[in-house]
Structures are given as C-alpha cells and as structure tokens.
Amino acid sequence: MPMFRAVAHDDITSSTVKIVCAGRDETVVGIHAVGSDVDEILQGFALAMKVGITKADLEETFTIHPTSAEEFLSFN
C-alpha cells in the first residue's frame, strides 16, 4: 500500500510497482505501476529513463514523502 495511505482510516488502495533493468550496470529500461496517482509519477521516471538512469542511481535518490513514488524506492 502507498505509504501516504498507511495511516489513513479510509479505504486503503494498494499499489503495484515494477522496475525493469538491463545490462551489467542495471540501466532502467522500464517502469510499470498500478495504483493511486501513478499517472503523475511516471512522467518523472520517463525523463530519468531518457537520460539513462540506473538502479544504483535510484537507490541514491530521495522520494517525496508521503507519496506513492516511495514504493519505487522501497526495494533491496
């Protein structure tokens, strides 16, 4: 569930996110998302992919809290 919904007392909407990487440097070649406000989030990721962002770059990035965008960076 998106972190901004975790403490809400209304209906909680779940999100599903996936980052697709390729190559030795794990260049991000695809991002998939279903959930609240992902339409606005994906445009920023499209720009990042256009300039060749890698998984390591994402791991060093801060997200806006609380938003659904945090779900993209809560991986290991």
DRENPA-3360 file (N, C-alpha, C; in nm, 2 decimals, always signed):
BEGIN
1 = MPMFRAVA = +0.08/-0.12/+0.00/+0.00/+0.00/+0.00/+0.09/+0.12/+0.00 ~ +0.05/+0.23/-0.07/+0.12/+0.35/-0.06/+0.14/+0.40/+0.08 ~ +0.26/+0.45/+0.11/+0.29/+0.50/+0.25/+0.19/+0.61/+0.29 ~ +0.15/+0.69/+0.20/+0.06/+0.80/+0.24/-0.08/+0.75/+0.28 ~ -0.11/+0.63/+0.24/-0.24/+0.57/+0.28/-0.22/+0.48/+0.41 ~ -0.10/+0.45/+0.45/-0.08/+0.35/+0.56/-0.15/+0.39/+0.69 ~ -0.16/+0.52/+0.72/-0.22/+0.56/+0.84/-0.36/+0.61/+0.83 ~ -0.41/+0.61/+0.71/-0.55/+0.67/+0.68/-0.65/+0.57/+0.74;
9 = HDDITSST = -0.76/+0.63/+0.78/-0.87/+0.54/+0.83/-0.98/+0.52/+0.73 ~ -0.95/+0.55/+0.60/-1.05/+0.52/+0.50/-1.01/+0.40/+0.42 ~ -1.07/+0.37/+0.31/-1.03/+0.25/+0.23/-0.89/+0.27/+0.18 ~ -0.81/+0.16/+0.20/-0.67/+0.16/+0.16/-0.66/+0.10/+0.02 ~ -0.60/+0.17/-0.06/-0.58/+0.13/-0.20/-0.44/+0.08/-0.21 ~ -0.42/-0.04/-0.27/-0.29/-0.10/-0.28/-0.23/-0.05/-0.41 ~ -0.10/-0.06/-0.42/-0.02/-0.02/-0.54/+0.07/-0.14/-0.58 ~ +0.10/-0.15/-0.70/+0.19/-0.25/-0.75/+0.29/-0.17/-0.84;
17 = VKIVCAGR = +0.42/-0.19/-0.82/+0.52/-0.13/-0.90/+0.63/-0.23/-0.94 ~ +0.69/-0.20/-1.05/+0.80/-0.29/-1.10/+0.89/-0.20/-1.18 ~ +1.02/-0.22/-1.15/+1.13/-0.16/-1.23/+1.20/-0.26/-1.30 ~ +1.22/-0.25/-1.44/+1.28/-0.34/-1.52/+1.42/-0.29/-1.56 ~ +1.52/-0.37/-1.53/+1.66/-0.32/-1.56/+1.73/-0.42/-1.66 ~ +1.83/-0.37/-1.73/+1.90/-0.45/-1.82/+2.05/-0.41/-1.82 ~ +2.13/-0.51/-1.85/+2.27/-0.49/-1.86/+2.35/-0.50/-1.73 ~ +2.48/-0.50/-1.74/+2.56/-0.52/-1.62/+2.55/-0.40/-1.53;
25 = DETVVGIH = +2.52/-0.28/-1.58/+2.51/-0.16/-1.49/+2.36/-0.14/-1.45 ~ +2.27/-0.24/-1.48/+2.13/-0.23/-1.45/+2.06/-0.10/-1.48 ~ +2.08/-0.07/-1.61/+2.01/+0.05/-1.66/+1.86/+0.03/-1.66 ~ +1.78/+0.13/-1.61/+1.64/+0.11/-1.61/+1.58/+0.13/-1.75 ~ +1.51/+0.02/-1.79/+1.46/+0.02/-1.93/+1.30/+0.02/-1.93 ~ +1.25/+0.00/-1.81/+1.10/+0.00/-1.80/+1.05/+0.02/-1.66 ~ +0.94/+0.09/-1.65/+0.88/+0.11/-1.52/+0.73/+0.08/-1.53 ~ +0.67/+0.00/-1.45/+0.53/-0.03/-1.45/+0.47/+0.00/-1.32;
33 = AVGSDVDE = +0.35/+0.06/-1.32/+0.28/+0.09/-1.20/+0.13/+0.09/-1.21 ~ +0.07/+0.04/-1.11/-0.08/+0.04/-1.10/-0.11/+0.09/-0.96 ~ -0.19/+0.20/-0.95/-0.23/+0.24/-0.81/-0.26/+0.39/-0.81 ~ -0.27/+0.44/-0.70/-0.31/+0.58/-0.68/-0.20/+0.68/-0.72 ~ -0.24/+0.77/-0.81/-0.16/+0.88/-0.86/-0.03/+0.84/-0.94 ~ -0.03/+0.72/-0.99/+0.09/+0.68/-1.06/+0.10/+0.75/-1.20 ~ -0.01/+0.80/-1.25/+0.00/+0.87/-1.37/+0.09/+0.99/-1.37 ~ +0.08/+1.06/-1.26/+0.17/+1.18/-1.24/+0.31/+1.14/-1.21;
41 = ILQGFALA = +0.33/+1.03/-1.14/+0.47/+0.99/-1.10/+0.55/+0.94/-1.22 ~ +0.48/+0.87/-1.32/+0.55/+0.81/-1.43/+0.62/+0.90/-1.52 ~ +0.57/+1.03/-1.53/+0.63/+1.12/-1.62/+0.77/+1.16/-1.57 ~ +0.79/+1.17/-1.44/+0.93/+1.19/-1.39/+1.02/+1.08/-1.42 ~ +0.97/+0.96/-1.40/+1.05/+0.84/-1.43/+1.09/+0.83/-1.58 ~ +1.00/+0.87/-1.67/+1.02/+0.87/-1.81/+1.14/+0.96/-1.84 ~ +1.15/+1.07/-1.78/+1.26/+1.16/-1.81/+1.39/+1.10/-1.75 ~ +1.39/+1.04/-1.64/+1.50/+0.97/-1.58/+1.55/+0.86/-1.67;
49 = MKVGITKA = +1.46/+0.78/-1.73/+1.50/+0.67/-1.82/+1.56/+0.73/-1.95 ~ +1.51/+0.84/-1.99/+1.56/+0.90/-2.12/+1.71/+0.94/-2.10 ~ +1.75/+0.98/-1.98/+1.89/+1.02/-1.96/+1.98/+0.90/-1.91 ~ +1.92/+0.78/-1.90/+2.00/+0.66/-1.87/+2.02/+0.63/-1.73 ~ +1.91/+0.65/-1.65/+1.92/+0.63/-1.50/+1.94/+0.48/-1.48 ~ +2.02/+0.44/-1.38/+2.04/+0.30/-1.34/+1.98/+0.27/-1.20 ~ +1.97/+0.14/-1.17/+1.91/+0.10/-1.04/+1.99/+0.17/-0.93 ~ +2.12/+0.17/-0.94/+2.21/+0.24/-0.84/+2.17/+0.38/-0.82;
57 = DLEETFTI = +2.14/+0.45/-0.93/+2.10/+0.59/-0.92/+1.97/+0.60/-0.84 ~ +1.88/+0.52/-0.87/+1.75/+0.52/-0.80/+1.77/+0.49/-0.65 ~ +1.86/+0.40/-0.61/+1.89/+0.37/-0.47/+1.95/+0.49/-0.40 ~ +2.01/+0.59/-0.47/+2.07/+0.70/-0.41/+1.97/+0.83/-0.41 ~ +1.85/+0.80/-0.45/+1.75/+0.91/-0.47/+1.66/+0.92/-0.35 ~ +1.62/+1.04/-0.32/+1.52/+1.06/-0.21/+1.38/+1.08/-0.28 ~ +1.28/+1.03/-0.22/+1.14/+1.05/-0.28/+1.07/+1.15/-0.19 ~ +0.96/+1.20/-0.25/+0.87/+1.29/-0.18/+0.79/+1.21/-0.09;
65 = HPTSAEEF = +0.78/+1.25/+0.04/+0.71/+1.17/+0.14/+0.59/+1.26/+0.19 ~ +0.47/+1.21/+0.20/+0.43/+1.07/+0.17/+0.37/+1.07/+0.03 ~ +0.42/+0.99/-0.06/+0.36/+0.97/-0.19/+0.37/+0.83/-0.24 ~ +0.30/+0.79/-0.34/+0.31/+0.66/-0.40/+0.45/+0.64/-0.46 ~ +0.52/+0.75/-0.49/+0.65/+0.73/-0.55/+0.75/+0.66/-0.46 ~ +0.73/+0.67/-0.33/+0.82/+0.60/-0.24/+0.82/+0.45/-0.26 ~ +0.71/+0.39/-0.32/+0.71/+0.25/-0.34/+0.81/+0.20/-0.44 ~ +0.85/+0.29/-0.53/+0.95/+0.26/-0.64/+1.09/+0.24/-0.57;
73 = LSFN = +1.11/+0.30/-0.46/+1.25/+0.30/-0.40/+1.25/+0.22/-0.27 ~ +1.15/+0.14/-0.25/+1.15/+0.05/-0.13/+1.18/-0.09/-0.17 ~ +1.30/-0.11/-0.23/+1.35/-0.24/-0.27/+1.49/-0.26/-0.22 ~ +1.53/-0.38/-0.23/+1.67/-0.42/-0.19/+1.74/-0.48/-0.31;
% end
